[in-house]
Amino acid sequence: MILNTARSGLIEAGALEKALDLGTPGFAALDVFDIEPIWDTSHSLLQRDNVLCSPHIGYVTKSGYDIYFENAFKNIEKYFSGDESHVINK
């Protein structure tokens, strides 16, 4: 089994498919791909019974988005009140 949740570039393009065709490894689990997201439902990795593909979104949580949006709105309010202390590129 190979598990890649780091970077797709760690495996040469096409090499995983060739190895899976040969049976070594027998299974792959991936959440990183050369082109993300995979929009093409006929992508070769999505068609294999011995590959589990999932999106690379481990950071996405409701509480995380609550924090992001709260900070974004606070920064908008600051900006329109004349406070530019949070602006990086003026």
C-alpha positions, -999 to +999 in steps of 0.1 A: +000+000+000+011+035-007-004+065+011+003+100-002-012+130+017+019+152+012+026+163-024+017+146-057+052+155-070+068+130-047+057+103-072+066+107-109+036+114-131+023+081-144+045+060-122+018+051-097-005+039-124+022+017-139+031+003-105-006-004-097-009-022-131+020-044-120+004-051-086+030-034-065+017-016-046-016-034-044-035-004-031-031+034-030-048+061-009-043+097-021-056+131-014-030+150-035-030+150-073-010+166-101-040+188-110-063+197-082-092+194-079-098+164-102-128+176-123-126+148-148-147+119-135-130+096-160-095+103-145-076+070-144-070+070-106-107+075-100-116+045-121-095+020-101-109-003-075-075-004-057-072+034-053-090+055-027-091+092-037-102+120-014-099+158-015-070+175+002-091+195+026-081+185+061-080+221+073-117+227+064-139+228+095-169+248+105-151+263+134-121+272+112-144+290+087-161+308+116-127+322+127-117+331+091-150+350+084-150+367+117-115+380+112-123+390+076-153+411+087-134+427+116-107+437+091-133+452+067-148+471+096-113+484+106-105+494+070-137+514+066-132+531+099-098+543+087-076+518+105-052+503+080-030+485+106-040+451+091-034+461+054-003+444+039-002+461+004-015+496+007 
